[in-house]
Amino acid sequence: MLVIGCQLGAPSEPDPWLTLPAGNGPGAGKHVVLISGDEEYRSEEALPMLARILSVHHGFRTTVLFAIDPETALIDPNNQSNIPGLDALDSADLMVLFTRFRELPDAQMAHIVDYLDSGKPIIGIRTATHAFRYQRNPDSPYAKYDFQSRDWPGGFGRQVLGETWVNHHGKHGEQSTRGVVNPDHADHPVLRGVGDIWGPTDVYGVTELPEGSRVLVWGQVVEGMSPDDPPLQGAKNDPMMPLAWVRHYRGETGNTSRIFCTTAGASVDLLSEGLRRLLVNAVYWGLGMEEEIPDSSNVEIVGDYQPTFFGFHPESEYWREKALRPSDWRLP
């Protein structure tokens, strides 16, 4: 008994995830889980910022999960095999996924797969089209979620979101993206109040979306890396690639989920008010709350937000120098 008492009196380590309480808003009683984990586009910055907006301005309770170095408990996007806290999905009403080439332990991945079969809504951002890659454990029961899967063609990306990784359609790091609203679906609730969308990431290639998909925003290749640059002339924009779409996914249990996916969304892309509003509206739509989407959703950034430009940092030592923990993203 004395040993137990000593343990209870010891200072506890902070959780390796971030939980933000719900403020006032229509989202009261709803739990949104946002999963980060990519080496390039700074999802570990983008998703906490988005979670703050959803919690403070819209009343959702949010949980943000991160790729964590188990030895240091620091955020390390290069760690492809550890995202603690995925059991939060067991109580989630909506999942936002922004990962790249993750190969999670079966016990962690099981929570994601159970969620996929629940019929609850899913939002995929940028590299979620190639969210998983199984190389270390090709015999895993979840290997079919690999973006190159042959057993389940295109893996999670194509089967659930509607597309897997294809290519950089625009020149990566040289040609940016302007979002062009599809006039055929301009009255869709996800587009309510959405104006200019621009981001420095390039347009991704998309082959053919599944039947029933609706493209809400086209991705226009821009000549340079400034929002004032003109669209690229020629075949790259004729036709334009889908940038954001909605569809439905029927899981193995027969339950059907509302799906929203965008190939934009790097942390620097989310400086775009239009893109932030698109994502917030997608949360409402996914939850069947489209009637509660205002004419112009509040997407004002909460606290300081200085996103890192996209790019690889191959050495984990870089992240040890940054020494960021999930708790660093708590509300100011």
N, C-alpha and C positions, 0 to 999 in steps of 0.2 A: 504494500500500500504506500509506503514511503517513497518508493521509486516512482510510482505513478504520480504522486503529488509533486515531486520534483519536476517531472516532465511537463505537467500542466502549468507549473509556474514559469517555465522557460519561455523566452520570447519566441513567437511563432514566425515562420518564414512567410512572406507574402505569397499569395497564390500566383502560379505561373500563367495567369490569364487576367483579363480585365473585365470587371462587371460594373456597369453604370446604372444607377437607379433611374426609374421612370420619373420624368417631370410631368407637367400637365399637358394633356393633348388626347386626341382620338385613339392613340395607341395604347392607352391604359389597359393593363391586363394581358398584353401581348409581349412575347419574349422573342427577340431577334438575336440569333447567334451568327457572328461574322468570323470566318476562318481565313486567316492570312498564312502565307508561307510561300514566298517566291524569291528567287535570287536576284531579280533584275528590276522589277517595276515598283518596288517599295510598298507592297501591300501592307506591311507592318506600320506604315505611316498613314496610308489612305483609309484603312478600315477603322482605326480608332477615331479619326476625324469624322467619318460618316456616322459612327456609333454615337458620338457626342450630339450630332445634329438630330438623329432619330430620338435620342433620349430627352434632350433638353427642350427641343422645339415641338416634338410630336408625341411625347409621352410613352414611348416604347421602353421596356427594360431591355438592355443590350448586354451581351457577353462577347468579348473579342478574344479569339484564340491566336496563338503565335507559335512559330517554329522556335523551340527552346533548346539551348545547349544544356543537357542534363547535368553536366559537371559544374557549370557556373551559374545556371538559372537565368542566363542572359538571353535576350532575343538574338537568334542566329539564323537568318534566312537560308544559309547554306546547309543547315542541318535538315536533310530531306526526310528523316525518319522519326520525328518526334513532334507531335502537336498535342500537348497535354490538355485535358479538360473537354475532350470531345463528347463525354457523357452529358454535357450541357444540351446536346441535341435531343436528348430524351425528353426534355421539357420545352423544346423550341417550337414556336409557331411558324418561323420562317428561317431559312438558312441562306446566308450570303457566302459564296465560295470564291476565293481569290488565291488559288495555289498554283504551283507549277512543278511538275515532275516529282511529286511526293510519292514515297513508298513507305507507308505507315505500317507499324506492327498490326497484325490481324485484330488484336483486341481494340485498337484505336479505330481502325477502318470499319469495324463492325457497326459502330455508332453511325457513321455516315451512310452505310448501306441500309441499315434499319430505317434511317430517316428517308432515304430515297423511296422505300417501299411504303411509307406512311401516307402518301398522297398530299403531303404538305408542300408549300411553295418553295421554289429555289431560284436564287439570283446568281448568275455566273458572271464574273468580271475578268476581262482580258485573258490571262493565261489559264483560266478555268477550262478553256477548251482543251487544254492538255494538262489537266490537273494532276494526273497520276502516271507513274512510270514504274514498271516492275522489272528490275534487273537483278537485285540481290536475292529475291525469293520468287522466282518464276512459277513455283508450284503453289503459291498462295491461292486460296480459294477466291481471292479478290483480284487476281492477275488480269482478269478480263477487263478491268477498268482502265488498264494501260491505254494511252492515247493511240498506240499502234496495234492494238489488239486485233487478231484475226478471228478469234472465236466470237467476239462481240464487236464487229467492225467499227473502228474509230473509237472504241472504248467509251468511257463516261462522256467525253465531249460530244461525240456525234450522236450517241444513243440517247443521252439525257438532254443536253443543251441544244443539240441540233447540228453542231460542227466540231471537228477536232482541229488540231494544228495543221495548217496547209503551207503557208509561206508568208513572207513579208511582201505584201502587194505594193505598198509604197516603199521607198528607200529608207531603211532603218537609220534614224539619226540624221537624216537629210531632208526628208519630206514629211510634213506634219499632216494632221487630219482635221477636216471640217465636217461636222455633222449636218446633214441635209434632211429635214423632215420629209417623209414620204407622203405626198399629198393624198394618196389613196387611203391612208389611215390617220389623217391629221386630226380626226375627232376622237382618237383612242384616248382613254383617260390617262395613260402613262405619259402622254405628250401634253397634258394640260399645263399651260403656262411655260412650256419649254421654248426658249428662244435660241440664241446663238450657242452653238457647241463648237469648241475648238480645243485641240490638245496637241502637244508636241510629239506624241507617239505616232507611229505610222499606221496606215490601214492594213489590217490583216486580210489575207486571201480567204475567200469562202467559195466552196465548190457549188453545192446545191443543198439548200435547206430542206428538211423533210416536209412532206405535204401537210398543209394546215398551218405552217409557220407564217407569221405576218411580220414583214420588215417595217419597223417604225421609223428608223433613221438609216439613211445611206451614208457611207463613208467616202467623202471626196478627198482625193489626194491633192495636197497643197504643195506648190513648188518648193517652198522653203520651210523654215522653222519659226516663222512669225505669223500671228493671226492676220496680219495685213497682206501676206503674200497671196498671189492669185492662184486659182486652181490650175493644176497641171493640164496642159492640152494634150489630146490624143487618146489612145486606146485605154489607158489606165483608168480613165473616168467614163468610159463608154463601153459597157455600163459601169456604174459605181458598185462597189461591194457593200453588202449589208454591214452596218455598224451596230445596230441594236434591233432585236426581234423578240417576239413572244411566241410561245407554242405550248402544247400540253404533252406531258410525259406520263405514260402508263407503266407503273412499276410491276414487278414480278408478282405482287399480291393482287394486282388488278386495280389498285388505287391510282387516281390520276392527279398529277401535280400541275399547277400553273408554273410556267418557266419564263423567266426573262433573262436574256443574255446580251451583253455588250462586249465587243472586242476593244473598246477604249477602257480607261480607268486607272492608269498609273497615277501615283500620288501627285505628280505635277499636272496631269490631265484634270484632276479634281479641283484645280483652281478655277475651272470653268463653272460658272453658276448654272448654266444650262445643263451640264452633265450631272452636277449634284442633284438638280431638281428631277432629272430623268430617273435617277436611282431612287430617290425618296418616293417619287410617285409609283415606281415599280414595286416598292415594299407594300404600299397601300393596295395596289392592284393585286399583287400576289395573295394577299390576305383576304381578298374579296371585299375590300373597303373602298372601292373606286368612287362610291358616292360621296365619300368624305374627303376626297382630294380637293383642296382649295384651288381657286383660279390661279394662284401663284404660291406654291408651297414655300414655307420659310426654310431656306437653306443657308442662312448666315452661318459662317464658321464660328465655332465656339472656342474661345481662347486663341493662343498663338498657333499658326500653322505655317511652317517653312519647309515645304517638301524637298526631299533630295532628288536631283535629276536622275533619271533611270540609267542603269548600267550595272555591270557585274563587279563584285568585289570577291575574287576567288578565295582569298585567305580569311579564315575565321578570325584571325587576329584583328582584322579590321573591326569586327563586331565587338570584340573584347575591348577595343579602344573606345568605341562608342558607349559601351556599358549600359545599354538600354534595357530596362525591365518593363514588363507590362504595367506595373504600378506608376511608371512615369507618365502614363497617358490618363491618369485620373483627372476628373474635372477640376478646372482651376478654382 
